[in-house]
Amino acid sequence: MSDLEKPDPWAALSRFTAARIALGRAGGSVRTETLLDFRLAHARARDAVALPFDAAALSQALGALGIDTCSLATQATDRASFLLNPDLGRRLQSDSLAQLVASRAEWGQRDLCIVVSDGLSALAANRQIVPLLAALIPRLVSEGVSLFPIFVVPFARVKIADELGETLSARHSLILLGERPGLSSPDSLGAYLTFQPRAACSDADRNCVSNIRPEGLPPARAADSLLRLLSESARLGLSGVSLKLGA
């Protein structure tokens, strides 16, 4: 039996992970099958970034679960401007900010402001947000956490939650949005929790739960993690690198 015909001793391990292991080689190059698989994964990642985000369909799906929503807009007017100028996704349009301020008195003081967006993967948002919130919202309500409507904000970056949370004087903000697609995970959702969100907050002030998808951290388990984070953050009055959770 030639070397090319021998089974790869690493191949069995590929059953346990989507990571690129046991790729093998053909001479000094990767196998044709491996190269084609890489190109397909790369194309899927690019498609996840470019895929349109159906904010109206998401709002409708959440409404069917009895979850109130509120649609807002960032200063990014389309996906091209959102990708080329990240700062546009970090601030609300003036009309949306005015809408938020006008509704603030009606909503009153509440604990948690949840923002949802496509971020860098509309595919992740389209697939994971509804299952995650379907698992998370009942847990929050049962724990007595008061919620604003879910803010559906296309073309948003993580920091947009600071502006929303500060405008509403929310105790916490939580933003759910598509993560930068990986070559084995184009539909991964990220969740970022911040205590006392405000413009001065940095990434060090928030906690992240990532890789939310059935093949990574399933939505139900992610909901448990987020509830535990929120409870500890509220108890200690902090978030980010200062918040240490036990195993």
C-alpha positions as a Markdown table, in Angstrom:
| # | Residue | x | y | z |
|---|---|---|---|---|
| 1 | Met | 0.0 | 0.0 | 0.0 |
| 2 | Ser | 1.4 | 3.4 | -1.0 |
| 3 | Asp | 1.5 | 6.3 | 1.4 |
| 4 | Leu | -1.3 | 8.0 | -0.5 |
| 5 | Glu | -3.5 | 5.0 | 0.0 |
| 6 | Lys | -2.9 | 4.7 | 3.8 |
| 7 | Pro | -5.7 | 6.0 | 6.0 |
| 8 | Asp | -4.9 | 9.3 | 7.8 |
| 9 | Pro | -4.5 | 8.4 | 11.5 |
| 10 | Trp | -5.9 | 11.8 | 12.4 |
| 11 | Ala | -9.0 | 11.5 | 10.3 |
| 12 | Ala | -11.2 | 9.9 | 13.0 |
| 13 | Leu | -10.7 | 13.0 | 15.2 |
| 14 | Ser | -12.5 | 15.2 | 12.6 |
| 15 | Arg | -15.8 | 13.7 | 13.7 |
| 16 | Phe | -15.5 | 15.6 | 17.0 |
| 17 | Thr | -14.7 | 19.1 | 15.7 |
| 18 | Ala | -15.4 | 21.5 | 12.8 |
| 19 | Ala | -11.9 | 22.8 | 13.1 |
| 20 | Arg | -9.5 | 22.1 | 10.2 |
| 21 | Ile | -7.5 | 19.1 | 11.4 |
| 22 | Ala | -6.2 | 16.1 | 9.6 |
| 23 | Leu | -6.0 | 18.0 | 6.3 |
| 24 | Gly | -3.3 | 15.8 | 4.8 |
| 25 | Arg | -1.3 | 16.8 | 1.8 |
| 26 | Ala | -0.5 | 15.8 | -1.8 |
| 27 | Gly | 3.2 | 16.2 | -2.2 |
| 28 | Gly | 4.0 | 19.7 | -1.0 |
| 29 | Ser | 0.5 | 21.0 | -1.3 |
| 30 | Val | -2.9 | 20.5 | 0.3 |
| 31 | Arg | -5.3 | 18.0 | -1.2 |
| 32 | Thr | -7.7 | 19.3 | -3.9 |
| 33 | Glu | -10.6 | 18.3 | -1.7 |
| 34 | Thr | -9.1 | 20.4 | 1.2 |
| 35 | Leu | -8.6 | 23.4 | -1.0 |
| 36 | Leu | -12.1 | 23.3 | -2.4 |
| 37 | Asp | -13.6 | 22.9 | 1.1 |
| 38 | Phe | -11.5 | 26.0 | 2.2 |
| 39 | Arg | -12.8 | 28.0 | -0.7 |
| 40 | Leu | -16.4 | 27.0 | 0.1 |
| 41 | Ala | -16.0 | 28.0 | 3.7 |
| 42 | His | -14.5 | 31.3 | 2.8 |
| 43 | Ala | -17.4 | 32.0 | 0.4 |
| 44 | Arg | -19.9 | 31.1 | 3.1 |
| 45 | Ala | -18.2 | 33.6 | 5.5 |
| 46 | Arg | -18.3 | 36.4 | 2.9 |
| 47 | Asp | -21.9 | 35.6 | 2.2 |
| 48 | Ala | -22.8 | 35.8 | 5.9 |
| 49 | Val | -21.4 | 39.4 | 6.0 |
| 50 | Ala | -23.2 | 40.4 | 2.8 |
| 51 | Leu | -26.5 | 38.7 | 3.5 |
| 52 | Pro | -29.4 | 41.2 | 4.0 |
| 53 | Phe | -30.8 | 41.5 | 7.5 |
| 54 | Asp | -34.5 | 41.3 | 7.6 |
| 55 | Ala | -35.2 | 43.4 | 10.7 |
| 56 | Ala | -39.0 | 43.4 | 10.0 |
| 57 | Ala | -39.1 | 39.6 | 9.9 |
| 58 | Leu | -37.2 | 39.5 | 13.2 |
| 59 | Ser | -39.5 | 41.9 | 14.9 |
| 60 | Gln | -42.5 | 39.9 | 13.6 |
| 61 | Ala | -41.0 | 36.7 | 14.9 |
| 62 | Leu | -40.4 | 38.2 | 18.3 |
| 63 | Gly | -43.9 | 39.7 | 18.4 |
| 64 | Ala | -45.3 | 36.2 | 17.8 |
| 65 | Leu | -43.6 | 35.2 | 21.0 |
| 66 | Gly | -45.2 | 38.1 | 22.9 |
| 67 | Ile | -42.0 | 40.1 | 23.0 |
| 68 | Asp | -42.4 | 43.9 | 22.3 |
| 69 | Thr | -39.9 | 45.5 | 20.0 |
| 70 | Cys | -38.8 | 49.0 | 18.9 |
| 71 | Ser | -37.0 | 49.7 | 15.6 |
| 72 | Leu | -34.2 | 52.2 | 15.6 |
| 73 | Ala | -31.4 | 53.1 | 13.1 |
| 74 | Thr | -27.7 | 53.9 | 13.3 |
| 75 | Gln | -25.9 | 56.5 | 11.3 |
| 76 | Ala | -24.9 | 53.7 | 8.8 |
| 77 | Thr | -27.4 | 53.9 | 6.0 |
| 78 | Asp | -26.3 | 50.7 | 4.2 |
| 79 | Arg | -24.0 | 47.7 | 4.6 |
| 80 | Ala | -21.2 | 49.3 | 2.6 |
| 81 | Ser | -21.0 | 52.3 | 4.8 |
| 82 | Phe | -21.4 | 50.1 | 7.9 |
| 83 | Leu | -18.4 | 48.0 | 6.9 |
| 84 | Leu | -16.2 | 50.8 | 5.6 |
| 85 | Asn | -16.8 | 53.2 | 8.5 |
| 86 | Pro | -17.4 | 51.3 | 11.8 |
| 87 | Asp | -18.0 | 54.6 | 13.8 |
| 88 | Leu | -21.3 | 55.0 | 11.9 |
| 89 | Gly | -22.6 | 51.8 | 13.5 |
| 90 | Arg | -21.8 | 53.1 | 17.0 |
| 91 | Arg | -24.2 | 56.1 | 17.0 |
| 92 | Leu | -27.9 | 56.4 | 16.5 |
| 93 | Gln | -29.4 | 58.6 | 13.8 |
| 94 | Ser | -30.8 | 61.8 | 15.3 |
| 95 | Asp | -34.4 | 60.8 | 14.6 |
| 96 | Ser | -33.9 | 57.5 | 16.4 |
| 97 | Leu | -32.3 | 59.2 | 19.3 |
| 98 | Ala | -35.2 | 61.7 | 19.5 |
| 99 | Gln | -37.6 | 58.8 | 19.4 |
| 100 | Leu | -35.8 | 57.1 | 22.3 |
| 101 | Val | -35.8 | 60.3 | 24.4 |
| 102 | Ala | -39.5 | 60.9 | 23.7 |
| 103 | Ser | -40.4 | 57.3 | 24.8 |
| 104 | Arg | -38.2 | 57.4 | 27.9 |
| 105 | Ala | -40.9 | 58.9 | 30.2 |
| 106 | Glu | -43.5 | 56.4 | 29.1 |
| 107 | Trp | -41.2 | 53.4 | 29.8 |
| 108 | Gly | -39.8 | 54.7 | 33.0 |
| 109 | Gln | -36.9 | 53.2 | 34.9 |
| 110 | Arg | -36.1 | 49.6 | 34.0 |
| 111 | Asp | -33.3 | 47.2 | 34.6 |
| 112 | Leu | -32.2 | 45.9 | 31.2 |
| 113 | Cys | -32.0 | 47.3 | 27.7 |
| 114 | Ile | -31.6 | 44.6 | 25.1 |
| 115 | Val | -30.4 | 45.5 | 21.6 |
| 116 | Val | -30.3 | 43.1 | 18.6 |
| 117 | Ser | -28.5 | 43.6 | 15.3 |
| 118 | Asp | -27.0 | 41.9 | 12.3 |
| 119 | Gly | -23.5 | 43.1 | 13.2 |
| 120 | Leu | -20.9 | 41.3 | 11.0 |
| 121 | Ser | -23.1 | 38.3 | 10.3 |
| 122 | Ala | -26.7 | 38.7 | 9.3 |
| 123 | Leu | -26.9 | 35.0 | 9.0 |
| 124 | Ala | -26.2 | 34.6 | 12.7 |
| 125 | Ala | -28.8 | 37.2 | 13.6 |
| 126 | Asn | -31.4 | 35.6 | 11.4 |
| 127 | Arg | -30.8 | 32.2 | 12.9 |
| 128 | Gln | -29.9 | 32.6 | 16.5 |
| 129 | Ile | -31.5 | 35.7 | 18.0 |
| 130 | Val | -35.1 | 34.4 | 18.2 |
| 131 | Pro | -34.1 | 31.0 | 19.8 |
| 132 | Leu | -31.9 | 32.8 | 22.3 |
| 133 | Leu | -34.5 | 35.4 | 23.4 |
| 134 | Ala | -37.2 | 32.7 | 23.5 |
| 135 | Ala | -35.0 | 31.0 | 26.1 |
| 136 | Leu | -33.7 | 34.1 | 27.9 |
| 137 | Ile | -36.8 | 36.4 | 28.3 |
| 138 | Pro | -38.9 | 34.0 | 30.4 |
| 139 | Arg | -35.8 | 33.4 | 32.7 |
| 140 | Leu | -35.4 | 37.2 | 33.1 |
| 141 | Val | -39.1 | 37.8 | 33.8 |
| 142 | Ser | -39.1 | 35.0 | 36.4 |
| 143 | Glu | -36.1 | 36.6 | 38.1 |
| 144 | Gly | -38.0 | 39.9 | 38.3 |
| 145 | Val | -35.8 | 41.7 | 35.8 |
| 146 | Ser | -37.7 | 44.6 | 34.2 |
| 147 | Leu | -37.1 | 45.0 | 30.5 |
| 148 | Phe | -37.4 | 47.7 | 27.9 |
| 149 | Pro | -38.8 | 46.7 | 24.5 |
| 150 | Ile | -36.2 | 44.8 | 22.4 |
| 151 | Phe | -34.4 | 47.4 | 20.2 |
| 152 | Val | -34.0 | 46.1 | 16.7 |
| 153 | Val | -31.1 | 48.2 | 15.2 |
| 154 | Pro | -29.6 | 47.2 | 11.8 |
| 155 | Phe | -26.0 | 48.0 | 11.0 |
| 156 | Ala | -25.0 | 48.3 | 14.7 |
| 157 | Arg | -21.7 | 47.9 | 16.5 |
| 158 | Val | -21.3 | 46.7 | 20.1 |
| 159 | Lys | -20.9 | 50.3 | 21.4 |
| 160 | Ile | -24.4 | 51.4 | 20.3 |
| 161 | Ala | -25.7 | 49.7 | 23.4 |
| 162 | Asp | -23.8 | 52.3 | 25.5 |
| 163 | Glu | -25.7 | 55.1 | 23.9 |
| 164 | Leu | -29.1 | 53.4 | 24.2 |
| 165 | Gly | -28.5 | 52.3 | 27.8 |
| 166 | Glu | -27.3 | 55.8 | 28.9 |
| 167 | Thr | -30.2 | 57.5 | 27.2 |
| 168 | Leu | -32.6 | 55.3 | 29.0 |
| 169 | Ser | -30.7 | 55.2 | 32.3 |
| 170 | Ala | -30.8 | 51.4 | 32.2 |
| 171 | Arg | -29.0 | 49.5 | 34.9 |
| 172 | His | -27.6 | 47.1 | 32.3 |
| 173 | Ser | -27.4 | 46.8 | 28.5 |
| 174 | Leu | -27.1 | 43.6 | 26.5 |
| 175 | Ile | -26.5 | 43.6 | 22.8 |
| 176 | Leu | -26.8 | 40.5 | 20.6 |
| 177 | Leu | -25.3 | 40.6 | 17.1 |
| 178 | Gly | -23.5 | 38.5 | 14.5 |
| 179 | Glu | -19.8 | 37.9 | 15.1 |
| 180 | Arg | -17.2 | 38.2 | 12.5 |
| 181 | Pro | -17.7 | 34.9 | 10.5 |
| 182 | Gly | -15.1 | 32.2 | 11.0 |
| 183 | Leu | -14.3 | 29.6 | 8.3 |
| 184 | Ser | -16.2 | 26.9 | 10.3 |
| 185 | Ser | -18.8 | 29.2 | 11.9 |
| 186 | Pro | -20.4 | 31.8 | 9.7 |
| 187 | Asp | -23.5 | 32.0 | 11.9 |
| 188 | Ser | -22.1 | 32.6 | 15.3 |
| 189 | Leu | -23.9 | 35.1 | 17.6 |
| 190 | Gly | -22.2 | 37.2 | 20.3 |
| 191 | Ala | -23.7 | 38.7 | 23.4 |
| 192 | Tyr | -22.2 | 41.7 | 25.3 |
| 193 | Leu | -23.4 | 42.7 | 28.8 |
| 194 | Thr | -22.5 | 46.1 | 30.4 |
| 195 | Phe | -23.3 | 47.4 | 33.8 |
| 196 | Gln | -24.3 | 51.1 | 33.9 |
| 197 | Pro | -23.8 | 51.6 | 30.1 |
| 198 | Arg | -22.5 | 55.1 | 29.2 |
| 199 | Ala | -20.5 | 56.7 | 26.5 |
| 200 | Ala | -17.3 | 56.4 | 28.5 |
| 201 | Cys | -17.5 | 52.6 | 28.6 |
| 202 | Ser | -14.8 | 50.6 | 26.8 |
| 203 | Asp | -14.6 | 46.9 | 25.8 |
| 204 | Ala | -13.0 | 46.3 | 29.2 |
| 205 | Asp | -16.3 | 47.3 | 30.9 |
| 206 | Arg | -18.3 | 44.5 | 29.3 |
| 207 | Asn | -18.6 | 40.7 | 29.4 |
| 208 | Cys | -19.0 | 38.6 | 26.3 |
| 209 | Val | -20.7 | 35.3 | 25.7 |
| 210 | Ser | -19.7 | 34.2 | 22.2 |
| 211 | Asn | -20.1 | 31.4 | 19.6 |
| 212 | Ile | -23.9 | 31.1 | 20.3 |
| 213 | Arg | -25.2 | 28.6 | 17.8 |
| 214 | Pro | -26.4 | 25.0 | 18.0 |
| 215 | Glu | -22.9 | 23.7 | 17.0 |
| 216 | Gly | -21.2 | 25.9 | 19.6 |
| 217 | Leu | -22.9 | 27.2 | 22.7 |
| 218 | Pro | -26.6 | 26.3 | 22.2 |
| 219 | Pro | -29.1 | 29.2 | 22.8 |
| 220 | Ala | -30.6 | 27.6 | 26.0 |
| 221 | Arg | -27.1 | 27.2 | 27.6 |
| 222 | Ala | -26.2 | 30.7 | 26.4 |
| 223 | Ala | -29.4 | 32.0 | 28.2 |
| 224 | Asp | -28.3 | 30.3 | 31.4 |
| 225 | Ser | -24.8 | 31.9 | 31.1 |
| 226 | Leu | -26.2 | 35.4 | 30.4 |
| 227 | Leu | -28.6 | 35.1 | 33.3 |
| 228 | Arg | -25.8 | 34.1 | 35.6 |
| 229 | Leu | -23.6 | 37.0 | 34.4 |
| 230 | Leu | -26.5 | 39.5 | 34.9 |
| 231 | Ser | -27.2 | 38.2 | 38.4 |
| 232 | Glu | -23.6 | 38.5 | 39.5 |
| 233 | Ser | -23.2 | 41.9 | 37.8 |
| 234 | Ala | -26.2 | 43.2 | 39.6 |
| 235 | Arg | -25.1 | 41.8 | 42.9 |
| 236 | Leu | -21.6 | 43.2 | 42.7 |
| 237 | Gly | -22.4 | 46.4 | 40.8 |
| 238 | Leu | -19.8 | 45.9 | 38.1 |
| 239 | Ser | -19.1 | 44.2 | 34.8 |
| 240 | Gly | -16.2 | 43.6 | 32.5 |
| 241 | Val | -12.7 | 42.5 | 33.6 |
| 242 | Ser | -13.6 | 43.3 | 37.2 |
| 243 | Leu | -16.4 | 40.7 | 37.2 |
| 244 | Lys | -15.0 | 37.3 | 38.0 |
| 245 | Leu | -17.4 | 34.3 | 38.0 |
| 246 | Gly | -16.8 | 31.0 | 39.7 |
| 247 | Ala | -16.8 | 27.8 | 37.6 |
